[in-house]
Amino acid sequence: MAHIEAQKSFGMTRGCPFGTIGNEVTEHDNLIRSDMSLLLEVVKNKLAAFFSKEKATGRLSCDANEQQMAELCIATIQGAMLVGKIRRNAQPVEAAVRELLAHLKQYVVPITS
């Protein structure tokens, strides 16, 4: 949520650098596309590693797919940031994050004492 607050401080006028660059890539920008793909892969792998660790400790259910969860996080945040920037409104971003978290929580294993 800190990122949303930062976006609000700029009046929802800024987007994610990944999305900004990605929107400008043409079919001839293979090197840029490759670099951006690598950056997104690093982010996805870090998220997936987090989910894998949570699954290994029993905090996420066995049916949680770490790679798909990571892809969902990236796609949701990227899309939400774009919509927020277009509308100059944090509400769609906050709603998307709330829904993403609600979806991810279905994989959380309740702590038993």
TIVO-2410 file (N, C-alpha, C; in nm, 3 decimals):
# residues 113
REC num residu      c1      c2      c3 atome chaine
REC   1      M   0.081  -0.119   0.000     N      A
REC   1      M   0.000   0.000   0.000    CA      A
REC   1      M   0.085   0.126   0.000     C      A
REC   2      A   0.211   0.114   0.038     N      A
REC   2      A   0.300   0.230   0.036    CA      A
REC   2      A   0.317   0.282  -0.106     C      A
REC   3      H   0.316   0.191  -0.202     N      A
REC   3      H   0.331   0.233  -0.341    CA      A
REC   3      H   0.210   0.315  -0.385     C      A
REC   4      I   0.093   0.276  -0.341     N      A
REC   4      I  -0.028   0.352  -0.376    CA      A
REC   4      I  -0.020   0.491  -0.315     C      A
REC   5      E   0.027   0.499  -0.192     N      A
REC   5      E   0.042   0.631  -0.128    CA      A
REC   5      E   0.142   0.718  -0.205     C      A
REC   6      A   0.250   0.657  -0.253     N      A
REC   6      A   0.347   0.732  -0.333    CA      A
REC   6      A   0.283   0.782  -0.462     C      A
REC   7      Q   0.204   0.696  -0.526     N      A
REC   7      Q   0.135   0.737  -0.648    CA      A
REC   7      Q   0.038   0.852  -0.619     C      A
REC   8      K  -0.033   0.843  -0.507     N      A
REC   8      K  -0.126   0.950  -0.470    CA      A
REC   8      K  -0.052   1.082  -0.452     C      A
REC   9      S   0.068   1.076  -0.395     N      A
REC   9      S   0.143   1.200  -0.372    CA      A
REC   9      S   0.180   1.269  -0.503     C      A
REC  10      F   0.180   1.195  -0.612     N      A
REC  10      F   0.206   1.254  -0.744    CA      A
REC  10      F   0.076   1.275  -0.822     C      A
REC  11      G  -0.037   1.269  -0.752     N      A
REC  11      G  -0.165   1.293  -0.818    CA      A
REC  11      G  -0.203   1.185  -0.918     C      A
REC  12      M  -0.151   1.064  -0.896     N      A
REC  12      M  -0.177   0.950  -0.984    CA      A
REC  12      M  -0.135   0.980  -1.129     C      A
REC  13      T  -0.029   1.057  -1.146     N      A
REC  13      T   0.017   1.093  -1.280    CA      A
REC  13      T   0.133   1.008  -1.329     C      A
REC  14      R   0.187   0.927  -1.241     N      A
REC  14      R   0.303   0.846  -1.279    CA      A
REC  14      R   0.262   0.701  -1.294     C      A
REC  15      G   0.329   0.634  -1.384     N      A
REC  15      G   0.306   0.492  -1.403    CA      A
REC  15      G   0.431   0.416  -1.367     C      A
REC  16      C   0.422   0.287  -1.377     N      A
REC  16      C   0.537   0.202  -1.351    CA      A
REC  16      C   0.634   0.214  -1.469     C      A
REC  17      P   0.764   0.227  -1.441     N      A
REC  17      P   0.860   0.236  -1.552    CA      A
REC  17      P   0.854   0.115  -1.645     C      A
REC  18      F   0.825  -0.004  -1.592     N      A
REC  18      F   0.813  -0.122  -1.678    CA      A
REC  18      F   0.701  -0.103  -1.779     C      A
REC  19      G   0.585  -0.058  -1.730     N      A
REC  19      G   0.471  -0.036  -1.818    CA      A
REC  19      G   0.495   0.076  -1.917     C      A
REC  20      T   0.558   0.182  -1.871     N      A
REC  20      T   0.586   0.296  -1.958    CA      A
REC  20      T   0.677   0.254  -2.073     C      A
REC  21      I   0.784   0.186  -2.039     N      A
REC  21      I   0.878   0.140  -2.143    CA      A
REC  21      I   0.810   0.036  -2.232     C      A
REC  22      G   0.738  -0.057  -2.169     N      A
REC  22      G   0.671  -0.163  -2.245    CA      A
REC  22      G   0.573  -0.108  -2.347     C      A
REC  23      N   0.504  -0.001  -2.312     N      A
REC  23      N   0.409   0.058  -2.406    CA      A
REC  23      N   0.476   0.123  -2.526     C      A
REC  24      E   0.602   0.158  -2.511     N      A
REC  24      E   0.674   0.226  -2.620    CA      A
REC  24      E   0.752   0.129  -2.710     C      A
REC  25      V   0.762   0.004  -2.672     N      A
REC  25      V   0.842  -0.093  -2.748    CA      A
REC  25      V   0.773  -0.123  -2.881     C      A
REC  26      T   0.852  -0.118  -2.987     N      A
REC  26      T   0.801  -0.153  -3.120    CA      A
REC  26      T   0.851  -0.292  -3.159     C      A
REC  27      E   0.805  -0.340  -3.271     N      A
REC  27      E   0.849  -0.472  -3.316    CA      A
REC  27      E   0.998  -0.477  -3.350     C      A
REC  28      H   1.062  -0.362  -3.362     N      A
REC  28      H   1.205  -0.356  -3.395    CA      A
REC  28      H   1.293  -0.343  -3.272     C      A
REC  29      D   1.234  -0.329  -3.155     N      A
REC  29      D   1.311  -0.307  -3.030    CA      A
REC  29      D   1.337  -0.438  -2.956     C      A
REC  30      N   1.398  -0.531  -3.025     N      A
REC  30      N   1.420  -0.664  -2.966    CA      A
REC  30      N   1.506  -0.661  -2.842     C      A
REC  31      L   1.609  -0.579  -2.839     N      A
REC  31      L   1.697  -0.572  -2.723    CA      A
REC  31      L   1.622  -0.516  -2.601     C      A
REC  32      I   1.546  -0.411  -2.623     N      A
REC  32      I   1.468  -0.353  -2.513    CA      A
REC  32      I   1.365  -0.454  -2.464     C      A
REC  33      R   1.297  -0.520  -2.558     N      A
REC  33      R   1.197  -0.620  -2.521    CA      A
REC  33      R   1.262  -0.732  -2.440     C      A
REC  34      S   1.379  -0.773  -2.482     N      A
REC  34      S   1.452  -0.879  -2.412    CA      A
REC  34      S   1.490  -0.834  -2.271     C      A
REC  35      D   1.541  -0.712  -2.260     N      A
REC  35      D   1.579  -0.659  -2.127    CA      A
REC  35      D   1.458  -0.647  -2.036     C      A
REC  36      M   1.348  -0.596  -2.088     N      A
REC  36      M   1.226  -0.581  -2.008    CA      A
REC  36      M   1.172  -0.717  -1.965     C      A
REC  37      S   1.179  -0.812  -2.055     N      A
REC  37      S   1.134  -0.947  -2.023    CA      A
REC  37      S   1.218  -1.006  -1.911     C      A
REC  38      L   1.348  -0.981  -1.916     N      A
REC  38      L   1.438  -1.030  -1.811    CA      A
REC  38      L   1.405  -0.965  -1.677     C      A
REC  39      L   1.381  -0.835  -1.678     N      A
REC  39      L   1.343  -0.766  -1.554    CA      A
REC  39      L   1.214  -0.823  -1.495     C      A
REC  40      L   1.114  -0.843  -1.579     N      A
REC  40      L   0.988  -0.900  -1.532    CA      A
REC  40      L   1.007  -1.042  -1.481     C      A
REC  41      E   1.096  -1.116  -1.543     N      A
REC  41      E   1.125  -1.252  -1.499    CA      A
REC  41      E   1.190  -1.251  -1.360     C      A
REC  42      V   1.279  -1.155  -1.336     N      A
REC  42      V   1.342  -1.142  -1.204    CA      A
REC  42      V   1.236  -1.113  -1.098     C      A
REC  43      V   1.147  -1.019  -1.127     N      A
REC  43      V   1.041  -0.984  -1.033    CA      A
REC  43      V   0.953  -1.107  -1.008     C      A
REC  44      K   0.914  -1.174  -1.116     N      A
REC  44      K   0.828  -1.293  -1.102    CA      A
REC  44      K   0.898  -1.400  -1.019     C      A
REC  45      N   1.026  -1.422  -1.044     N      A
REC  45      N   1.099  -1.524  -0.969    CA      A
REC  45      N   1.111  -1.490  -0.821     C      A
REC  46      K   1.128  -1.363  -0.789     N      A
REC  46      K   1.134  -1.322  -0.648    CA      A
REC  46      K   0.999  -1.346  -0.580     C      A
REC  47      L   0.891  -1.310  -0.647     N      A
REC  47      L   0.758  -1.335  -0.591    CA      A
REC  47      L   0.732  -1.485  -0.577     C      A
REC  48      A   0.765  -1.561  -0.680     N      A
REC  48      A   0.743  -1.705  -0.676    CA      A
REC  48      A   0.827  -1.770  -0.566     C      A
REC  49      A   0.948  -1.721  -0.545     N      A
REC  49      A   1.032  -1.774  -0.437    CA      A
REC  49      A   0.969  -1.746  -0.301     C      A
REC  50      F   0.911  -1.628  -0.285     N      A
REC  50      F   0.842  -1.596  -0.161    CA      A
REC  50      F   0.727  -1.693  -0.140     C      A
REC  51      F   0.644  -1.712  -0.244     N      A
REC  51      F   0.531  -1.804  -0.231    CA      A
REC  51      F   0.579  -1.947  -0.206     C      A
REC  52      S   0.688  -1.988  -0.270     N      A
REC  52      S   0.743  -2.122  -0.247    CA      A
REC  52      S   0.786  -2.141  -0.103     C      A
REC  53      K   0.851  -2.039  -0.048     N      A
REC  53      K   0.894  -2.046   0.092    CA      A
REC  53      K   0.773  -2.058   0.184     C      A
REC  54      E   0.671  -1.978   0.157     N      A
REC  54      E   0.550  -1.984   0.239    CA      A
REC  54      E   0.484  -2.122   0.228     C      A
REC  55      K   0.485  -2.178   0.110     N      A
REC  55      K   0.428  -2.311   0.089    CA      A
REC  55      K   0.510  -2.417   0.163     C      A
REC  56      A   0.642  -2.405   0.157     N      A
REC  56      A   0.730  -2.502   0.224    CA      A
REC  56      A   0.714  -2.499   0.375     C      A
REC  57      T   0.681  -2.384   0.429     N      A
REC  57      T   0.663  -2.374   0.574    CA      A
REC  57      T   0.520  -2.411   0.617     C      A
REC  58      G   0.436  -2.443   0.518     N      A
REC  58      G   0.300  -2.483   0.550    CA      A
REC  58      G   0.202  -2.369   0.563     C      A
REC  59      R   0.245  -2.249   0.528     N      A
REC  59      R   0.155  -2.133   0.538    CA      A
REC  59      R   0.068  -2.114   0.415     C      A
REC  60      L   0.106  -2.181   0.305     N      A
REC  60      L   0.022  -2.180   0.185    CA      A
REC  60      L  -0.017  -2.325   0.155     C      A
REC  61      S  -0.136  -2.342   0.101     N      A
REC  61      S  -0.185  -2.476   0.070    CA      A
REC  61      S  -0.103  -2.540  -0.041     C      A
REC  62      C  -0.108  -2.673  -0.044     N      A
REC  62      C  -0.029  -2.748  -0.144    CA      A
REC  62      C  -0.073  -2.719  -0.287     C      A
REC  63      D  -0.198  -2.680  -0.306     N      A
REC  63      D  -0.246  -2.654  -0.442    CA      A
REC  63      D  -0.214  -2.513  -0.492     C      A
REC  64      A  -0.145  -2.434  -0.412     N      A
REC  64      A  -0.104  -2.300  -0.457    CA      A
REC  64      A   0.003  -2.316  -0.565     C      A
REC  65      N  -0.016  -2.248  -0.677     N      A
REC  65      N   0.082  -2.251  -0.786    CA      A
REC  65      N   0.162  -2.121  -0.779     C      A
REC  66      E   0.283  -2.132  -0.730     N      A
REC  66      E   0.365  -2.014  -0.703    CA      A
REC  66      E   0.391  -1.930  -0.827     C      A
REC  67      Q   0.417  -1.996  -0.940     N      A
REC  67      Q   0.445  -1.922  -1.064    CA      A
REC  67      Q   0.321  -1.845  -1.111     C      A
REC  68      Q   0.206  -1.910  -1.107     N      A
REC  68      Q   0.083  -1.843  -1.150    CA      A
REC  68      Q   0.046  -1.730  -1.055     C      A
REC  69      M   0.068  -1.751  -0.926     N      A
REC  69      M   0.039  -1.645  -0.830    CA      A
REC  69      M   0.129  -1.524  -0.855     C      A
REC  70      A   0.254  -1.548  -0.885     N      A
REC  70      A   0.348  -1.438  -0.914    CA      A
REC  70      A   0.306  -1.364  -1.041     C      A
REC  71      E   0.269  -1.438  -1.145     N      A
REC  71      E   0.224  -1.374  -1.270    CA      A
REC  71      E   0.099  -1.290  -1.245     C      A
REC  72      L   0.007  -1.342  -1.164     N      A
REC  72      L  -0.115  -1.269  -1.131    CA      A
REC  72      L  -0.083  -1.138  -1.059     C      A
REC  73      C   0.009  -1.144  -0.965     N      A
REC  73      C   0.048  -1.022  -0.892    CA      A
REC  73      C   0.102  -0.916  -0.987     C      A
REC  74      I   0.193  -0.957  -1.074     N      A
REC  74      I   0.253  -0.861  -1.168    CA      A
REC  74      I   0.147  -0.802  -1.261     C      A
REC  75      A   0.067  -0.888  -1.321     N      A
REC  75      A  -0.033  -0.841  -1.417    CA      A
REC  75      A  -0.136  -0.751  -1.350     C      A
REC  76      T  -0.179  -0.787  -1.230     N      A
REC  76      T  -0.279  -0.707  -1.160    CA      A
REC  76      T  -0.225  -0.569  -1.127     C      A
REC  77      I  -0.105  -0.564  -1.071     N      A
REC  77      I  -0.048  -0.434  -1.033    CA      A
REC  77      I  -0.021  -0.348  -1.156     C      A
REC  78      Q   0.034  -0.408  -1.261     N      A
REC  78      Q   0.061  -0.331  -1.383    CA      A
REC  78      Q  -0.068  -0.272  -1.440     C      A
REC  79      G  -0.170  -0.355  -1.450     N      A
REC  79      G  -0.298  -0.308  -1.503    CA      A
REC  79      G  -0.362  -0.203  -1.414     C      A
REC  80      A  -0.358  -0.226  -1.284     N      A
REC  80      A  -0.418  -0.132  -1.190    CA      A
REC  80      A  -0.348   0.003  -1.196     C      A
REC  81      M  -0.216   0.001  -1.205     N      A
REC  81      M  -0.142   0.128  -1.212    CA      A
REC  81      M  -0.176   0.205  -1.339     C      A
REC  82      L  -0.193   0.134  -1.449     N      A
REC  82      L  -0.229   0.199  -1.574    CA      A
REC  82      L  -0.367   0.263  -1.564     C      A
REC  83      V  -0.463   0.188  -1.511     N      A
REC  83      V  -0.599   0.241  -1.496    CA      A
REC  83      V  -0.598   0.360  -1.400     C      A
REC  84      G  -0.525   0.350  -1.290     N      A
REC  84      G  -0.517   0.460  -1.196    CA      A
REC  84      G  -0.458   0.586  -1.258     C      A
REC  85      K  -0.356   0.567  -1.341     N      A
REC  85      K  -0.294   0.681  -1.408    CA      A
REC  85      K  -0.390   0.744  -1.509     C      A
REC  86      I  -0.457   0.661  -1.586     N      A
REC  86      I  -0.551   0.711  -1.686    CA      A
REC  86      I  -0.664   0.789  -1.620     C      A
REC  87      R  -0.718   0.732  -1.514     N      A
REC  87      R  -0.831   0.796  -1.446    CA      A
REC  87      R  -0.790   0.901  -1.344     C      A
REC  88      R  -0.659   0.906  -1.314     N      A
REC  88      R  -0.607   0.998  -1.210    CA      A
REC  88      R  -0.683   0.975  -1.080     C      A
REC  89      N  -0.696   0.846  -1.046     N      A
REC  89      N  -0.776   0.808  -0.931    CA      A
REC  89      N  -0.715   0.682  -0.870     C      A
REC  90      A  -0.693   0.685  -0.740     N      A
REC  90      A  -0.634   0.569  -0.671    CA      A
REC  90      A  -0.735   0.458  -0.646     C      A
REC  91      Q  -0.863   0.488  -0.653     N      A
REC  91      Q  -0.965   0.389  -0.618    CA      A
REC  91      Q  -0.953   0.260  -0.699     C      A
REC  92      P  -0.933   0.264  -0.832     N      A
REC  92      P  -0.922   0.137  -0.905    CA      A
REC  92      P  -0.798   0.057  -0.863     C      A
REC  93      V  -0.692   0.126  -0.829     N      A
REC  93      V  -0.570   0.058  -0.784    CA      A
REC  93      V  -0.595  -0.008  -0.649     C      A
REC  94      E  -0.656   0.065  -0.558     N      A
REC  94      E  -0.685   0.010  -0.426    CA      A
REC  94      E  -0.781  -0.109  -0.437     C      A
REC  95      A  -0.881  -0.098  -0.523     N      A
REC  95      A  -0.977  -0.207  -0.541    CA      A
REC  95      A  -0.908  -0.330  -0.599     C      A
REC  96      A  -0.820  -0.310  -0.697     N      A
REC  96      A  -0.749  -0.423  -0.758    CA      A
REC  96      A  -0.659  -0.493  -0.655     C      A
REC  97      V  -0.591  -0.415  -0.574     N      A
REC  97      V  -0.503  -0.473  -0.471    CA      A
REC  97      V  -0.586  -0.549  -0.368     C      A
REC  98      R  -0.698  -0.492  -0.327     N      A
REC  98      R  -0.786  -0.562  -0.230    CA      A
REC  98      R  -0.833  -0.695  -0.288     C      A
REC  99      E  -0.877  -0.695  -0.413     N      A
REC  99      E  -0.925  -0.818  -0.475    CA      A
REC  99      E  -0.813  -0.919  -0.495     C      A
REC 100      L  -0.695  -0.871  -0.530     N      A
REC 100      L  -0.580  -0.960  -0.545    CA      A
REC 100      L  -0.548  -1.026  -0.412     C      A
REC 101      L  -0.543  -0.947  -0.306     N      A
REC 101      L  -0.514  -1.003  -0.173    CA      A
REC 101      L  -0.622  -1.102  -0.130     C      A
REC 102      A  -0.748  -1.070  -0.159     N      A
REC 102      A  -0.857  -1.162  -0.125    CA      A
REC 102      A  -0.840  -1.295  -0.199     C      A
REC 103      H  -0.799  -1.287  -0.325     N      A
REC 103      H  -0.776  -1.409  -0.402    CA      A
REC 103      H  -0.661  -1.489  -0.343     C      A
REC 104      L  -0.551  -1.421  -0.314     N      A
REC 104      L  -0.433  -1.491  -0.261    CA      A
REC 104      L  -0.462  -1.553  -0.124     C      A
REC 105      K  -0.546  -1.487  -0.045     N      A
REC 105      K  -0.577  -1.539   0.090    CA      A
REC 105      K  -0.646  -1.674   0.087     C      A
REC 106      Q  -0.708  -1.710  -0.024     N      A
REC 106      Q  -0.772  -1.840  -0.032    CA      A
REC 106      Q  -0.671  -1.954  -0.023     C      A
REC 107      Y  -0.545  -1.923  -0.045     N      A
REC 107      Y  -0.439  -2.025  -0.037    CA      A
REC 107      Y  -0.370  -2.027   0.098     C      A
REC 108      V  -0.402  -1.933   0.186     N      A
REC 108      V  -0.338  -1.927   0.318    CA      A
REC 108      V  -0.395  -2.038   0.405     C      A
REC 109      V  -0.305  -2.110   0.469     N      A
REC 109      V  -0.344  -2.216   0.561    CA      A
REC 109      V  -0.362  -2.152   0.699     C      A
REC 110      P  -0.481  -2.170   0.759     N      A
REC 110      P  -0.504  -2.110   0.891    CA      A
REC 110      P  -0.405  -2.165   0.995     C      A
REC 111      I  -0.362  -2.079   1.083     N      A
REC 111      I  -0.271  -2.118   1.190    CA      A
REC 111      I  -0.353  -2.184   1.300     C      A
REC 112      T  -0.310  -2.303   1.337     N      A
REC 112      T  -0.378  -2.373   1.446    CA      A
REC 112      T  -0.286  -2.379   1.566     C      A
REC 113      S  -0.344  -2.369   1.682     N      A
REC 113      S  -0.264  -2.369   1.804    CA      A
REC 113      S  -0.258  -2.506   1.863     C      A
***
